[in-house]
Amino acid sequence: MMSLMATMMALSARVACGVAAWVRRRAETLRLLHLPNHRSSHMQPTPSNPYSH
């Protein structure tokens, strides 16, 4: 029973990572994130304001 629970937790973590990667790719495609470049003051992607364009 314990090994089944550990397997399910590992599988759930893997699925969650896959979903997070998919959502992030879609956010970049839909321009919901600003990706930093060499002149940016931030290092991580930041949310975009949809009303600023």
PDB file of N, CA, C and O in Angstrom:
ATOM      1  N   MET A   1       0.817  -1.197   0.000  1.00  0.00           N
ATOM      2  CA  MET A   1       0.000   0.000   0.000  1.00  0.00           C
ATOM      3  C   MET A   1       0.864   1.265   0.000  1.00  0.00           C
ATOM      4  O   MET A   1       0.549   2.244  -0.677  1.00  0.00           O
ATOM      5  N   MET A   2       1.962   1.230   0.772  1.00  0.00           N
ATOM      6  CA  MET A   2       2.833   2.394   0.859  1.00  0.00           C
ATOM      7  C   MET A   2       3.528   2.662  -0.477  1.00  0.00           C
ATOM      8  O   MET A   2       3.698   3.818  -0.864  1.00  0.00           O
ATOM      9  N   SER A   3       3.933   1.592  -1.188  1.00  0.00           N
ATOM     10  CA  SER A   3       4.607   1.792  -2.471  1.00  0.00           C
ATOM     11  C   SER A   3       3.638   2.333  -3.514  1.00  0.00           C
ATOM     12  O   SER A   3       4.044   3.096  -4.391  1.00  0.00           O
ATOM     13  N   LEU A   4       2.374   1.957  -3.436  1.00  0.00           N
ATOM     14  CA  LEU A   4       1.370   2.498  -4.351  1.00  0.00           C
ATOM     15  C   LEU A   4       1.202   3.992  -4.118  1.00  0.00           C
ATOM     16  O   LEU A   4       1.099   4.764  -5.071  1.00  0.00           O
ATOM     17  N   MET A   5       1.173   4.402  -2.858  1.00  0.00           N
ATOM     18  CA  MET A   5       1.032   5.814  -2.537  1.00  0.00           C
ATOM     19  C   MET A   5       2.252   6.604  -3.019  1.00  0.00           C
ATOM     20  O   MET A   5       2.103   7.702  -3.556  1.00  0.00           O
ATOM     21  N   ALA A   6       3.444   6.059  -2.833  1.00  0.00           N
ATOM     22  CA  ALA A   6       4.659   6.733  -3.290  1.00  0.00           C
ATOM     23  C   ALA A   6       4.666   6.845  -4.812  1.00  0.00           C
ATOM     24  O   ALA A   6       5.061   7.875  -5.358  1.00  0.00           O
ATOM     25  N   THR A   7       4.233   5.797  -5.491  1.00  0.00           N
ATOM     26  CA  THR A   7       4.167   5.823  -6.951  1.00  0.00           C
ATOM     27  C   THR A   7       3.164   6.865  -7.428  1.00  0.00           C
ATOM     28  O   THR A   7       3.442   7.602  -8.374  1.00  0.00           O
ATOM     29  N   MET A   8       2.020   6.935  -6.795  1.00  0.00           N
ATOM     30  CA  MET A   8       1.002   7.918  -7.172  1.00  0.00           C
ATOM     31  C   MET A   8       1.485   9.344  -6.923  1.00  0.00           C
ATOM     32  O   MET A   8       1.208  10.240  -7.720  1.00  0.00           O
ATOM     33  N   MET A   9       2.203   9.560  -5.826  1.00  0.00           N
ATOM     34  CA  MET A   9       2.737  10.898  -5.549  1.00  0.00           C
ATOM     35  C   MET A   9       3.775  11.289  -6.588  1.00  0.00           C
ATOM     36  O   MET A   9       3.788  12.429  -7.051  1.00  0.00           O
ATOM     37  N   ALA A  10       4.649  10.353  -6.961  1.00  0.00           N
ATOM     38  CA  ALA A  10       5.663  10.633  -7.974  1.00  0.00           C
ATOM     39  C   ALA A  10       5.006  10.919  -9.320  1.00  0.00           C
ATOM     40  O   ALA A  10       5.418  11.838 -10.027  1.00  0.00           O
ATOM     41  N   LEU A  11       4.001  10.150  -9.674  1.00  0.00           N
ATOM     42  CA  LEU A  11       3.284  10.366 -10.925  1.00  0.00           C
ATOM     43  C   LEU A  11       2.569  11.714 -10.916  1.00  0.00           C
ATOM     44  O   LEU A  11       2.574  12.424 -11.922  1.00  0.00           O
ATOM     45  N   SER A  12       1.965  12.065  -9.805  1.00  0.00           N
ATOM     46  CA  SER A  12       1.281  13.353  -9.687  1.00  0.00           C
ATOM     47  C   SER A  12       2.258  14.513  -9.833  1.00  0.00           C
ATOM     48  O   SER A  12       1.945  15.510 -10.484  1.00  0.00           O
ATOM     49  N   ALA A  13       3.428  14.391  -9.238  1.00  0.00           N
ATOM     50  CA  ALA A  13       4.442  15.443  -9.349  1.00  0.00           C
ATOM     51  C   ALA A  13       4.901  15.594 -10.791  1.00  0.00           C
ATOM     52  O   ALA A  13       5.090  16.711 -11.273  1.00  0.00           O
ATOM     53  N   ARG A  14       5.077  14.488 -11.469  1.00  0.00           N
ATOM     54  CA  ARG A  14       5.510  14.538 -12.873  1.00  0.00           C
ATOM     55  C   ARG A  14       4.442  15.183 -13.756  1.00  0.00           C
ATOM     56  O   ARG A  14       4.761  15.999 -14.620  1.00  0.00           O
ATOM     57  N   VAL A  15       3.196  14.824 -13.546  1.00  0.00           N
ATOM     58  CA  VAL A  15       2.097  15.418 -14.310  1.00  0.00           C
ATOM     59  C   VAL A  15       2.002  16.917 -14.021  1.00  0.00           C
ATOM     60  O   VAL A  15       1.798  17.708 -14.941  1.00  0.00           O
ATOM     61  N   ALA A  16       2.146  17.312 -12.768  1.00  0.00           N
ATOM     62  CA  ALA A  16       2.076  18.728 -12.402  1.00  0.00           C
ATOM     63  C   ALA A  16       3.188  19.528 -13.076  1.00  0.00           C
ATOM     64  O   ALA A  16       2.952  20.645 -13.537  1.00  0.00           O
ATOM     65  N   CYS A  17       4.386  18.976 -13.140  1.00  0.00           N
ATOM     66  CA  CYS A  17       5.494  19.659 -13.817  1.00  0.00           C
ATOM     67  C   CYS A  17       5.212  19.795 -15.307  1.00  0.00           C
ATOM     68  O   CYS A  17       5.502  20.831 -15.904  1.00  0.00           O
ATOM     69  N   GLY A  18       4.655  18.766 -15.900  1.00  0.00           N
ATOM     70  CA  GLY A  18       4.309  18.822 -17.319  1.00  0.00           C
ATOM     71  C   GLY A  18       3.238  19.857 -17.608  1.00  0.00           C
ATOM     72  O   GLY A  18       3.330  20.592 -18.592  1.00  0.00           O
ATOM     73  N   VAL A  19       2.233  19.919 -16.764  1.00  0.00           N
ATOM     74  CA  VAL A  19       1.168  20.907 -16.940  1.00  0.00           C
ATOM     75  C   VAL A  19       1.724  22.317 -16.763  1.00  0.00           C
ATOM     76  O   VAL A  19       1.369  23.215 -17.526  1.00  0.00           O
ATOM     77  N   ALA A  20       2.580  22.524 -15.780  1.00  0.00           N
ATOM     78  CA  ALA A  20       3.176  23.849 -15.556  1.00  0.00           C
ATOM     79  C   ALA A  20       4.010  24.279 -16.757  1.00  0.00           C
ATOM     80  O   ALA A  20       3.958  25.443 -17.155  1.00  0.00           O
ATOM     81  N   ALA A  21       4.776  23.365 -17.339  1.00  0.00           N
ATOM     82  CA  ALA A  21       5.579  23.687 -18.523  1.00  0.00           C
ATOM     83  C   ALA A  21       4.673  24.035 -19.700  1.00  0.00           C
ATOM     84  O   ALA A  21       4.964  24.971 -20.445  1.00  0.00           O
ATOM     85  N   TRP A  22       3.586  23.298 -19.875  1.00  0.00           N
ATOM     86  CA  TRP A  22       2.657  23.564 -20.971  1.00  0.00           C
ATOM     87  C   TRP A  22       2.008  24.940 -20.801  1.00  0.00           C
ATOM     88  O   TRP A  22       1.901  25.701 -21.763  1.00  0.00           O
ATOM     89  N   VAL A  23       1.578  25.258 -19.582  1.00  0.00           N
ATOM     90  CA  VAL A  23       0.947  26.558 -19.325  1.00  0.00           C
ATOM     91  C   VAL A  23       1.938  27.684 -19.585  1.00  0.00           C
ATOM     92  O   VAL A  23       1.570  28.710 -20.157  1.00  0.00           O
ATOM     93  N   ARG A  24       3.177  27.506 -19.178  1.00  0.00           N
ATOM     94  CA  ARG A  24       4.176  28.554 -19.403  1.00  0.00           C
ATOM     95  C   ARG A  24       4.434  28.764 -20.890  1.00  0.00           C
ATOM     96  O   ARG A  24       4.548  29.903 -21.343  1.00  0.00           O
ATOM     97  N   ARG A  25       4.528  27.676 -21.656  1.00  0.00           N
ATOM     98  CA  ARG A  25       4.719  27.819 -23.103  1.00  0.00           C
ATOM     99  C   ARG A  25       3.536  28.544 -23.736  1.00  0.00           C
ATOM    100  O   ARG A  25       3.724  29.409 -24.592  1.00  0.00           O
ATOM    101  N   ARG A  26       2.335  28.202 -23.326  1.00  0.00           N
ATOM    102  CA  ARG A  26       1.151  28.872 -23.868  1.00  0.00           C
ATOM    103  C   ARG A  26       1.138  30.353 -23.476  1.00  0.00           C
ATOM    104  O   ARG A  26       0.744  31.196 -24.283  1.00  0.00           O
ATOM    105  N   ALA A  27       1.552  30.677 -22.274  1.00  0.00           N
ATOM    106  CA  ALA A  27       1.585  32.069 -21.829  1.00  0.00           C
ATOM    107  C   ALA A  27       2.553  32.879 -22.676  1.00  0.00           C
ATOM    108  O   ALA A  27       2.263  34.029 -23.008  1.00  0.00           O
ATOM    109  N   GLU A  28       3.697  32.304 -23.032  1.00  0.00           N
ATOM    110  CA  GLU A  28       4.650  33.000 -23.893  1.00  0.00           C
ATOM    111  C   GLU A  28       4.072  33.183 -25.287  1.00  0.00           C
ATOM    112  O   GLU A  28       4.244  34.240 -25.895  1.00  0.00           O
ATOM    113  N   THR A  29       3.388  32.165 -25.800  1.00  0.00           N
ATOM    114  CA  THR A  29       2.783  32.241 -27.126  1.00  0.00           C
ATOM    115  C   THR A  29       1.700  33.313 -27.181  1.00  0.00           C
ATOM    116  O   THR A  29       1.590  34.034 -28.173  1.00  0.00           O
ATOM    117  N   LEU A  30       0.908  33.423 -26.134  1.00  0.00           N
ATOM    118  CA  LEU A  30      -0.181  34.399 -26.088  1.00  0.00           C
ATOM    119  C   LEU A  30       0.277  35.771 -25.606  1.00  0.00           C
ATOM    120  O   LEU A  30      -0.546  36.669 -25.427  1.00  0.00           O
ATOM    121  N   ARG A  31       1.564  35.940 -25.398  1.00  0.00           N
ATOM    122  CA  ARG A  31       2.160  37.198 -24.922  1.00  0.00           C
ATOM    123  C   ARG A  31       1.599  37.631 -23.571  1.00  0.00           C
ATOM    124  O   ARG A  31       1.341  38.811 -23.332  1.00  0.00           O
ATOM    125  N   LEU A  32       1.419  36.652 -22.703  1.00  0.00           N
ATOM    126  CA  LEU A  32       0.982  36.954 -21.344  1.00  0.00           C
ATOM    127  C   LEU A  32       2.168  37.169 -20.419  1.00  0.00           C
ATOM    128  O   LEU A  32       2.000  37.612 -19.283  1.00  0.00           O
ATOM    129  N   LEU A  33       3.374  36.855 -20.903  1.00  0.00           N
ATOM    130  CA  LEU A  33       4.605  37.052 -20.136  1.00  0.00           C
ATOM    131  C   LEU A  33       5.564  37.920 -20.935  1.00  0.00           C
ATOM    132  O   LEU A  33       5.649  37.814 -22.158  1.00  0.00           O
ATOM    133  N   HIS A  34       6.282  38.777 -20.230  1.00  0.00           N
ATOM    134  CA  HIS A  34       7.389  39.512 -20.833  1.00  0.00           C
ATOM    135  C   HIS A  34       8.661  38.745 -20.512  1.00  0.00           C
ATOM    136  O   HIS A  34       8.971  38.521 -19.342  1.00  0.00           O
ATOM    137  N   LEU A  35       9.399  38.341 -21.536  1.00  0.00           N
ATOM    138  CA  LEU A  35      10.654  37.630 -21.317  1.00  0.00           C
ATOM    139  C   LEU A  35      11.783  38.647 -21.258  1.00  0.00           C
ATOM    140  O   LEU A  35      11.892  39.487 -22.152  1.00  0.00           O
ATOM    141  N   PRO A  36      12.625  38.597 -20.236  1.00  0.00           N
ATOM    142  CA  PRO A  36      13.697  39.582 -20.093  1.00  0.00           C
ATOM    143  C   PRO A  36      14.770  39.414 -21.161  1.00  0.00           C
ATOM    144  O   PRO A  36      15.035  38.305 -21.625  1.00  0.00           O
ATOM    145  N   ASN A  37      15.383  40.531 -21.541  1.00  0.00           N
ATOM    146  CA  ASN A  37      16.536  40.487 -22.437  1.00  0.00           C
ATOM    147  C   ASN A  37      17.738  41.084 -21.700  1.00  0.00           C
ATOM    148  O   ASN A  37      17.660  41.328 -20.496  1.00  0.00           O
ATOM    149  N   HIS A  38      18.834  41.318 -22.400  1.00  0.00           N
ATOM    150  CA  HIS A  38      20.056  41.777 -21.732  1.00  0.00           C
ATOM    151  C   HIS A  38      19.923  43.185 -21.143  1.00  0.00           C
ATOM    152  O   HIS A  38      20.712  43.551 -20.272  1.00  0.00           O
ATOM    153  N   ARG A  39      18.954  43.978 -21.588  1.00  0.00           N
ATOM    154  CA  ARG A  39      18.767  45.333 -21.075  1.00  0.00           C
ATOM    155  C   ARG A  39      17.703  45.417 -19.986  1.00  0.00           C
ATOM    156  O   ARG A  39      17.466  46.498 -19.447  1.00  0.00           O
ATOM    157  N   SER A  40      17.067  44.322 -19.658  1.00  0.00           N
ATOM    158  CA  SER A  40      15.973  44.322 -18.683  1.00  0.00           C
ATOM    159  C   SER A  40      16.484  44.506 -17.258  1.00  0.00           C
ATOM    160  O   SER A  40      17.616  44.154 -16.927  1.00  0.00           O
ATOM    161  N   SER A  41      15.616  45.067 -16.434  1.00  0.00           N
ATOM    162  CA  SER A  41      15.958  45.210 -15.017  1.00  0.00           C
ATOM    163  C   SER A  41      15.545  43.984 -14.215  1.00  0.00           C
ATOM    164  O   SER A  41      15.837  43.903 -13.022  1.00  0.00           O
ATOM    165  N   HIS A  42      14.872  43.031 -14.849  1.00  0.00           N
ATOM    166  CA  HIS A  42      14.478  41.808 -14.157  1.00  0.00           C
ATOM    167  C   HIS A  42      15.111  40.600 -14.845  1.00  0.00           C
ATOM    168  O   HIS A  42      15.485  40.659 -16.017  1.00  0.00           O
ATOM    169  N   MET A  43      15.220  39.515 -14.100  1.00  0.00           N
ATOM    170  CA  MET A  43      15.870  38.314 -14.621  1.00  0.00           C
ATOM    171  C   MET A  43      14.863  37.216 -14.966  1.00  0.00           C
ATOM    172  O   MET A  43      15.165  36.341 -15.777  1.00  0.00           O
ATOM    173  N   GLN A  44      13.682  37.248 -14.368  1.00  0.00           N
ATOM    174  CA  GLN A  44      12.667  36.215 -14.568  1.00  0.00           C
ATOM    175  C   GLN A  44      11.539  36.773 -15.436  1.00  0.00           C
ATOM    176  O   GLN A  44      11.325  37.985 -15.460  1.00  0.00           O
ATOM    177  N   PRO A  45      10.818  35.907 -16.147  1.00  0.00           N
ATOM    178  CA  PRO A  45       9.648  36.383 -16.888  1.00  0.00           C
ATOM    179  C   PRO A  45       8.648  37.039 -15.937  1.00  0.00           C
ATOM    180  O   PRO A  45       8.428  36.556 -14.826  1.00  0.00           O
ATOM    181  N   THR A  46       8.049  38.136 -16.381  1.00  0.00           N
ATOM    182  CA  THR A  46       7.074  38.846 -15.560  1.00  0.00           C
ATOM    183  C   THR A  46       5.732  38.886 -16.287  1.00  0.00           C
ATOM    184  O   THR A  46       5.699  38.857 -17.517  1.00  0.00           O
ATOM    185  N   PRO A  47       4.632  38.951 -15.551  1.00  0.00           N
ATOM    186  CA  PRO A  47       3.317  39.000 -16.189  1.00  0.00           C
ATOM    187  C   PRO A  47       3.158  40.251 -17.042  1.00  0.00           C
ATOM    188  O   PRO A  47       3.668  41.319 -16.702  1.00  0.00           O
ATOM    189  N   SER A  48       2.460  40.107 -18.126  1.00  0.00           N
ATOM    190  CA  SER A  48       2.198  41.218 -19.022  1.00  0.00           C
ATOM    191  C   SER A  48       0.874  41.869 -18.660  1.00  0.00           C
ATOM    192  O   SER A  48      -0.041  41.210 -18.166  1.00  0.00           O
ATOM    193  N   ASN A  49       0.781  43.158 -18.908  1.00  0.00           N
ATOM    194  CA  ASN A  49      -0.472  43.874 -18.732  1.00  0.00           C
ATOM    195  C   ASN A  49      -1.190  43.864 -20.076  1.00  0.00           C
ATOM    196  O   ASN A  49      -0.716  44.505 -21.013  1.00  0.00           O
ATOM    197  N   PRO A  50      -2.313  43.164 -20.208  1.00  0.00           N
ATOM    198  CA  PRO A  50      -2.979  43.069 -21.510  1.00  0.00           C
ATOM    199  C   PRO A  50      -3.523  44.404 -22.003  1.00  0.00           C
ATOM    200  O   PRO A  50      -3.827  44.535 -23.188  1.00  0.00           O
ATOM    201  N   TYR A  51      -3.652  45.393 -21.133  1.00  0.00           N
ATOM    202  CA  TYR A  51      -4.198  46.682 -21.527  1.00  0.00           C
ATOM    203  C   TYR A  51      -3.120  47.702 -21.875  1.00  0.00           C
ATOM    204  O   TYR A  51      -3.444  48.849 -22.181  1.00  0.00           O
ATOM    205  N   SER A  52      -1.848  47.316 -21.835  1.00  0.00           N
ATOM    206  CA  SER A  52      -0.769  48.277 -22.079  1.00  0.00           C
ATOM    207  C   SER A  52      -0.410  48.387 -23.551  1.00  0.00           C
ATOM    208  O   SER A  52       0.385  49.255 -23.912  1.00  0.00           O
ATOM    209  N   HIS A  53      -0.960  47.547 -24.410  1.00  0.00           N
ATOM    210  CA  HIS A  53      -0.583  47.569 -25.836  1.00  0.00           C
ATOM    211  C   HIS A  53      -1.444  48.511 -26.595  1.00  0.00           C
ATOM    212  O   HIS A  53      -1.276  48.663 -27.805  1.00  0.00           O
TER     213      HIS A  53
END
